[in-house]
Amino acid sequence: MDKLSGSARLMLVSDLDHTMVDHHDKENKSLLKFNSIWESKYKSDSLLVFSTGRSPTLYKELRNEKPLLQPDITIMSVGTEITYGDNMVPDEGWVEILNKNWDRNVVLEETAKFKELKLQVESEQRPHKVSFYVPKESAQEITKALSARFEELRLDVKIIYSGGMDLDLLAKGAGKGQALAYLLSKFKEIGKPPINTLACGDSGNDAELFSIPDVYGVMVNNAQEELLQWYEENAKDNPKIFHASQRCAGGIIEAIEHFKLGPV
């Protein structure tokens, strides 16, 4: 939070898998190009934020596999964990917010009633997130049933379906969009609101990022079906949301130029 003496010229908030990172680009050409632009033209007066569905464990694995820059802020586990700097210092205020009206044990009890749901690996189960794999054909029906049940129990649970197979159950106040709104609010409180904010994503759990007021958004060219559907239903006429013609980091560079947010 203290890196800059004033407002960031640009706060760039990006998902990682299939957005910043192109797993089909073995030479990491678009990622390395983005890195070069950021390091030379933005690092000194802007903020880089990674917002990923990955847990800290899988995030660190990706860092070992791909030439990612060190972000100023890392949002992990679908917006349930916020950390700062190289040492990844956790934001305790965010933890307190998410603890309100969240009961992980009840979430596990209720989801156990659906045999179609398969728990993801242990590293992806976090204090404010329970993650499953769900067959695409069952996702909508299960989501509706769980939503109704949690409402009956007066439990605050957010359900997010993304990637055509991932079902994440989060504390209600969580999510990538809420985490971003929280950060923007913190910067405003200390008199350092970013001059411009660009959110970048490819899947359903990124849709929230594009719903935050005054934020520019780019859906990379390879965006998934559920995000494109959200765009058609909610943001088609919003000039601040852009569907890039380039894949992954190439689409992020394209958006910076499209919105005239700085040099590329």
Phi, psi and chi 1 to 4 in degrees:
 res  aa     phi    psi   chi1   chi2   chi3   chi4
   1 MET       -  -26.2  -64.5  -70.6  -75.3      -
   2 ASP   -99.0    6.6  -58.7  -36.4      -      -
   3 LYS   -59.6  -40.6  171.1 -172.7  160.4 -178.7
   4 LEU  -106.0  144.7  -55.0  176.3      -      -
   5 SER   -77.7  -23.1   57.2      -      -      -
   6 GLY  -132.9 -159.2      -      -      -      -
   7 SER   -69.7  143.0  -66.9      -      -      -
   8 ALA   -66.4  136.1      -      -      -      -
   9 ARG   -63.2  -40.7  173.0  162.1   60.2  105.5
  10 LEU  -144.4  129.5  174.7   62.7      -      -
  11 MET  -106.0  111.5 -176.4  160.1   88.1      -
  12 LEU  -101.7  120.0 -169.5  144.8      -      -
  13 VAL  -114.1  114.0 -176.6      -      -      -
  14 SER  -129.9  137.1 -178.7      -      -      -
  15 ASP   -63.7  163.0  172.7   51.3      -      -
  16 LEU  -103.0  -70.6  -68.1  176.5      -      -
  17 ASP   -62.6  123.1  -65.5  -73.0      -      -
  18 HIS    68.7   10.4  -48.3  -66.1      -      -
  19 THR  -122.9  -77.9  -59.3      -      -      -
  20 MET   -71.0  -37.4 -177.3   63.2   74.7      -
  21 VAL  -105.7  122.8  174.5      -      -      -
  22 ASP  -100.4  105.9 -171.9  -16.6      -      -
  23 HIS   -72.0   -8.2  -67.6  -74.3      -      -
  24 HIS   -93.7   -6.1  -61.8  -71.8      -      -
  25 ASP  -102.1   86.8  178.6    5.4      -      -
  26 LYS   -62.7  -27.8  -60.5  -58.5  177.2 -167.7
  27 GLU   -90.8   -1.4  -65.3  176.2   12.3      -
  28 ASN    56.7   35.3  -56.5  -55.6      -      -
  29 LYS   -60.7  -47.5  -74.3 -179.8 -178.5  175.2
  30 SER   -70.3  -36.2   61.5      -      -      -
  31 LEU   -65.1  -44.7  176.3   56.1      -      -
  32 LEU   -65.4  -34.3  -69.4  170.6      -      -
  33 LYS   -65.9  -44.9 -176.4  178.3  178.4 -176.6
  34 PHE   -59.3  -46.5  171.1   83.6      -      -
  35 ASN   -55.2  -44.3  -70.4   -5.5      -      -
  36 SER   -63.4  -44.1  174.0      -      -      -
  37 ILE   -64.0  -45.4  -68.7  168.9      -      -
  38 TRP   -64.3  -46.2 -171.3  -95.2      -      -
  39 GLU   -62.8  -38.9  -69.5  -81.1  -86.5      -
  40 SER   -87.1  -27.8   62.4      -      -      -
  41 LYS  -121.2   -9.9  -62.7  173.3  179.4  174.7
  42 TYR  -131.3  -29.0  -68.4   90.0      -      -
  43 LYS   -53.5  -37.8 -172.9  176.2 -178.7  178.3
  44 SER   -72.0  -26.1   63.1      -      -      -
  45 ASP  -134.2   15.6   64.0   -1.2      -      -
  46 SER  -133.8  171.7  -63.0      -      -      -
  47 LEU  -122.5  133.2  -68.0  170.8      -      -
  48 LEU  -106.3  124.7 -178.9   61.1      -      -
  49 VAL  -123.7  124.8 -178.4      -      -      -
  50 PHE   -97.4  129.2  -71.6  157.3      -      -
  51 SER  -123.1  105.1 -177.1      -      -      -
  52 THR  -125.8  152.1  177.2      -      -      -
  53 GLY   -75.8  -14.3      -      -      -      -
  54 ARG   -68.4  147.0  -72.6  178.8  178.4 -118.3
  55 SER   -74.4  167.8   65.8      -      -      -
  56 PRO   -52.7  -39.0  -30.1   37.1      -      -
  57 THR   -61.1  -51.7  -59.7      -      -      -
  58 LEU   -73.0  -28.2  -69.5 -169.2      -      -
  59 TYR   -63.6  -43.9  168.6   63.1      -      -
  60 LYS   -65.6  -34.9  -74.4  167.9 -173.5  168.6
  61 GLU   -61.5  -44.0  -78.5 -176.6   15.7      -
  62 LEU   -63.5  -39.2 -174.8   64.6      -      -
  63 ARG   -60.4  -33.0  -70.0 -161.6   64.6   81.9
  64 ASN   -75.9  -23.5  -70.5  -29.2      -      -
  65 GLU   -91.7  -31.3  -66.1  164.9   10.0      -
  66 LYS  -125.2  151.3  -65.8  -71.1 -178.1  178.2
  67 PRO   -80.5   66.0   30.9  -35.5      -      -
  68 LEU   -81.2  143.5  -71.5  165.1      -      -
  69 LEU   -69.3  162.0  -66.5  177.7      -      -
  70 GLN   -83.5  114.9 -178.3   64.6   53.4      -
  71 PRO   -76.5  161.7   30.3  -34.4      -      -
  72 ASP   -76.8  -34.5  -59.6  -69.0      -      -
  73 ILE  -136.6  140.3  -56.7  171.1      -      -
  74 THR  -122.6  123.9  -47.6      -      -      -
  75 ILE  -108.5  121.3  -57.3  169.2      -      -
  76 MET  -123.7  172.4  -66.5  166.5  -72.8      -
  77 SER    53.2   48.0  -53.6      -      -      -
  78 VAL    54.0   50.6 -162.0      -      -      -
  79 GLY    77.9   14.3      -      -      -      -
  80 THR   -97.4   -9.8   60.8      -      -      -
  81 GLU  -135.7  129.5  -60.2  177.7   61.8      -
  82 ILE  -123.0  127.4  -60.5  174.5      -      -
  83 THR  -132.3  160.1   65.3      -      -      -
  84 TYR  -121.3  138.4  -60.3   96.3      -      -
  85 GLY    71.2 -176.0      -      -      -      -
  86 ASP   -60.8  -33.2  -61.9    5.0      -      -
  87 ASN   -85.8   -1.4  -64.2  -34.4      -      -
  88 MET    51.3   57.2  -62.6  178.5   72.9      -
  89 VAL   -73.9  123.7  177.9      -      -      -
  90 PRO   -71.8  149.9   19.5  -25.6      -      -
  91 ASP   -89.5  102.5 -171.9  -45.7      -      -
  92 GLU   -68.4  -30.3  -62.9  -60.4  -17.5      -
  93 GLY   -62.1  -36.6      -      -      -      -
  94 TRP   -67.0  -39.6 -174.1 -125.0      -      -
  95 VAL   -59.9  -44.1  173.3      -      -      -
  96 GLU   -60.6  -42.3  -76.5  177.9   28.5      -
  97 ILE   -61.3  -44.0  -71.2  170.2      -      -
  98 LEU   -72.4  -22.6  -61.7 -170.3      -      -
  99 ASN   -68.7  -20.4  -79.6  -23.0      -      -
 100 LYS   -66.0  122.0  -68.9  172.4 -172.8  167.9
 101 ASN    55.9   37.1 -148.0   21.4      -      -
 102 TRP  -119.6  127.1  164.4 -108.3      -      -
 103 ASP  -131.0   99.8 -169.5  -34.3      -      -
 104 ARG   -61.7  -37.6 -160.8  172.9 -174.5  -79.0
 105 ASN   -64.5  -39.9  -69.0  -29.9      -      -
 106 VAL   -66.9  -38.8  173.5      -      -      -
 107 VAL   -58.6  -44.2  170.4      -      -      -
 108 LEU   -65.8  -39.4  -74.1  168.8      -      -
 109 GLU   -62.1  -45.5  -77.2  169.6   23.3      -
 110 GLU   -70.8  -40.4  -67.5  -57.8  -38.8      -
 111 THR   -70.8  -25.0   49.2      -      -      -
 112 ALA   -64.7  -16.0      -      -      -      -
 113 LYS   -77.9   -7.6  -63.6  171.6 -176.3  175.6
 114 PHE  -110.3  105.4  -66.1   87.5      -      -
 115 LYS   -66.4  -19.4   65.8 -179.8 -172.1  -58.2
 116 GLU   -71.7  -21.1  -59.3   94.3  -27.4      -
 117 LEU   -82.1  127.0  -66.9  177.6      -      -
 118 LYS  -115.5  121.7  -55.1  -66.3 -179.7 -163.4
 119 LEU   -59.7  137.5  -86.7  169.2      -      -
 120 GLN   -73.7  174.6  -66.8 -176.2   16.7      -
 121 VAL   -58.8  156.5  -67.9      -      -      -
 122 GLU   -55.5  -36.5 -172.1   58.3   34.8      -
 123 SER   -63.0  -22.3   67.9      -      -      -
 124 GLU   -90.5   -4.2  -61.6  -46.7  -74.6      -
 125 GLN   -90.6  116.6  -47.9  -53.9  -31.0      -
 126 ARG  -122.0  168.6  -55.2  -63.1  -64.1  166.1
 127 PRO   -54.0  -35.4  -28.1   35.6      -      -
 128 HIS  -119.4   25.0  -60.4   98.9      -      -
 129 LYS  -151.1  131.6  177.2  175.1   84.7   82.5
 130 VAL  -122.0  126.5 -176.1      -      -      -
 131 SER  -121.6  137.3  -65.7      -      -      -
 132 PHE  -129.5  163.7  -61.8   89.9      -      -
 133 TYR  -100.7  139.6  -66.3  119.4      -      -
 134 VAL  -135.4  138.1   61.7      -      -      -
 135 PRO   -61.7  137.3  -17.6   29.0      -      -
 136 LYS   -53.4  -40.1 -166.1  173.4 -176.2  177.9
 137 GLU   -70.5  -18.3   60.6  -84.6   10.3      -
 138 SER  -100.3  -10.9  -50.0      -      -      -
 139 ALA   -57.2  -48.2      -      -      -      -
 140 GLN   -65.4  -44.8 -165.0  170.6    6.5      -
 141 GLU   -63.6  -44.9 -176.9 -174.0  -20.5      -
 142 ILE   -67.1  -40.4  -69.0  174.3      -      -
 143 THR   -59.8  -44.9  -62.1      -      -      -
 144 LYS   -63.5  -44.0  -81.0 -176.7 -179.0  174.6
 145 ALA   -64.9  -43.2      -      -      -      -
 146 LEU   -66.6  -40.9  -76.7  172.0      -      -
 147 SER   -58.6  -45.9  -66.8      -      -      -
 148 ALA   -63.2  -40.8      -      -      -      -
 149 ARG   -66.7  -44.4 -179.6   59.9  179.2  148.3
 150 PHE   -66.4  -31.7  -68.6  133.6      -      -
 151 GLU   -65.7  -43.0 -156.1  170.0  -49.7      -
 152 GLU   -57.4  -41.4  -90.4  177.2   44.4      -
 153 LEU   -81.9   -3.7  -64.7  169.3      -      -
 154 ARG    55.5   41.8  -63.9 -173.4  177.7 -179.6
 155 LEU  -107.3  134.5 -157.2   61.6      -      -
 156 ASP   -87.6   98.9  -72.1  -19.3      -      -
 157 VAL  -129.0  132.9 -179.1      -      -      -
 158 LYS  -103.7  133.1  177.3 -178.9  -76.6 -173.6
 159 ILE  -114.2  124.7  -56.4  172.5      -      -
 160 ILE  -126.2  124.9  -61.6  178.0      -      -
 161 TYR  -106.2  128.0  170.5   62.1      -      -
 162 SER  -153.0  163.3   65.2      -      -      -
 163 GLY    67.6   10.3      -      -      -      -
 164 GLY    74.7    1.5      -      -      -      -
 165 MET  -157.1  -13.6   62.6  177.3 -178.0      -
 166 ASP   -93.9  131.0  -63.0  -43.0      -      -
 167 LEU  -123.1  113.3 -164.2   70.6      -      -
 168 ASP  -109.1  131.5  -64.7  -50.0      -      -
 169 LEU  -110.6  119.1  -75.0   79.1      -      -
 170 LEU  -121.1  160.5  -41.6  174.2      -      -
 171 ALA   -58.6  139.7      -      -      -      -
 172 LYS   -52.5  -37.9 -170.9   78.9  168.4 -174.6
 173 GLY   -76.8   -3.2      -      -      -      -
 174 ALA   -90.4 -174.2      -      -      -      -
 175 GLY   116.6  156.9      -      -      -      -
 176 LYS   -61.7  -39.3  -69.6 -175.2  174.3 -174.7
 177 GLY   -67.4  -44.4      -      -      -      -
 178 GLN   -65.0  -37.9  -67.9  -58.6  102.5      -
 179 ALA   -63.9  -41.0      -      -      -      -
 180 LEU   -65.9  -44.0  173.4   55.2      -      -
 181 ALA   -60.1  -39.6      -      -      -      -
 182 TYR   -61.7  -45.5  171.3   78.9      -      -
 183 LEU   -63.5  -44.6  -73.5  174.2      -      -
 184 LEU   -61.4  -38.3  -71.0  170.5      -      -
 185 SER   -64.9  -41.2  172.7      -      -      -
 186 LYS   -63.5  -43.4  -80.2 -172.3   80.0  165.3
 187 PHE   -64.4  -37.4  -79.6  118.0      -      -
 188 LYS   -65.4  -41.5 -168.4  173.9 -179.6 -178.4
 189 GLU   -59.4  -36.0  -80.7  173.6   22.5      -
 190 ILE   -94.5   10.7   60.6  171.9      -      -
 191 GLY    75.5   24.7      -      -      -      -
 192 LYS  -129.4   49.3  -63.5 -179.0 -175.5  179.0
 193 PRO   -65.4  135.9   26.2  -34.0      -      -
 194 PRO   -57.7  143.4  -21.1   31.5      -      -
 195 ILE   -66.1  -43.7  -65.0  166.2      -      -
 196 ASN  -138.1  146.9  -75.4  -55.0      -      -
 197 THR  -128.0  130.5  -59.0      -      -      -
 198 LEU  -120.1  121.4  173.7   63.7      -      -
 199 ALA  -102.5  138.0      -      -      -      -
 200 CYS  -129.9  130.4  -42.2      -      -      -
 201 GLY  -158.9  175.1      -      -      -      -
 202 ASP  -138.9  -10.9   77.8  -64.6      -      -
 203 SER  -134.6 -179.8   74.3      -      -      -
 204 GLY   -58.3  -33.4      -      -      -      -
 205 ASN   -76.6   -2.4   66.8   22.6      -      -
 206 ASP   -94.9  -12.4  -61.4  -47.2      -      -
 207 ALA   -56.2  -39.8      -      -      -      -
 208 GLU   -56.6  -35.3  -78.1 -172.3    5.6      -
 209 LEU   -57.3  -35.7  -70.2  170.7      -      -
 210 PHE   -83.3   -3.4  -54.2  138.1      -      -
 211 SER   -96.9   -4.0  -55.4      -      -      -
 212 ILE   -78.7  129.5  -54.6  -57.7      -      -
 213 PRO   -57.2  143.7  -23.3   32.2      -      -
 214 ASP    66.0   17.5  -56.9  -41.6      -      -
 215 VAL  -105.8  133.7  167.8      -      -      -
 216 TYR   -80.3  147.5  -69.1   99.7      -      -
 217 GLY  -135.3  141.2      -      -      -      -
 218 VAL  -126.8  126.9   57.2      -      -      -
 219 MET   -95.3  119.1  -57.1 -178.3  -58.6      -
 220 VAL   -64.5  161.1  -70.0      -      -      -
 221 ASN   -56.2  -34.5 -179.9 -103.1      -      -
 222 ASN   -88.7   22.6   51.0  -67.3      -      -
 223 ALA   -56.1  146.5      -      -      -      -
 224 GLN   -79.9  162.8  -60.1 -152.1   25.1      -
 225 GLU   -53.0  -43.7 -178.4 -173.9  -23.7      -
 226 GLU   -67.6  -30.4   72.3  -96.8    8.0      -
 227 LEU   -76.1  -38.9 -176.1   59.1      -      -
 228 LEU   -64.0  -37.2  -64.7  176.0      -      -
 229 GLN   -66.2  -42.5 -174.3  177.8  -24.0      -
 230 TRP   -59.7  -42.2  172.2   87.8      -      -
 231 TYR   -61.6  -45.7  172.7   73.3      -      -
 232 GLU   -61.1  -38.2  -73.7  -65.4  -36.9      -
 233 GLU   -84.5  -25.8  -67.3  170.5    2.1      -
 234 ASN  -124.9  -21.9  -59.9  -80.3      -      -
 235 ALA  -138.7   13.2      -      -      -      -
 236 LYS   -58.5  -33.8 -161.4  174.3  179.9 -175.9
 237 ASP  -100.1   12.7  -61.7  -40.2      -      -
 238 ASN   -91.2  111.2 -175.3  -12.9      -      -
 239 PRO   -67.5  -11.6   23.7  -32.1      -      -
 240 LYS   -87.0   -5.9  -74.7 -165.0  164.5 -173.4
 241 ILE  -110.0  127.2  -50.3  -63.0      -      -
 242 PHE  -126.3  132.7  172.7   60.1      -      -
 243 HIS   -99.4  109.9 -171.4 -170.8      -      -
 244 ALA   -70.6  158.4      -      -      -      -
 245 SER   -94.0   -9.9   63.9      -      -      -
 246 GLN  -104.8  152.6  -58.1  -68.8  -46.1      -
 247 ARG   -78.0  149.5  -69.9  177.6   55.8   83.3
 248 CYS    44.3 -130.3  -58.2      -      -      -
 249 ALA   -59.8  -27.3      -      -      -      -
 250 GLY   -62.4  -36.8      -      -      -      -
 251 GLY   -70.4  -31.6      -      -      -      -
 252 ILE   -67.3  -45.8  -63.6  172.7      -      -
 253 ILE   -60.1  -43.0  -64.0  166.7      -      -
 254 GLU   -59.8  -39.9 -175.4 -174.9  -10.7      -
 255 ALA   -68.7  -38.5      -      -      -      -
 256 ILE   -57.9  -41.9  -67.7  172.1      -      -
 257 GLU   -71.7  -43.5 -167.5  167.3   25.6      -
 258 HIS   -58.4  -45.0  173.3   81.1      -      -
 259 PHE   -88.3    1.1  -69.5  121.9      -      -
 260 LYS    55.8   49.6  -60.8  179.6  169.7   61.4
 261 LEU   -91.7   -6.5  -60.1  177.1      -      -
 262 GLY   156.8  179.4      -      -      -      -
 263 PRO   -74.0  148.3   26.7  -32.8      -      -
 264 VAL  -130.0      -  -66.7      -      -      -
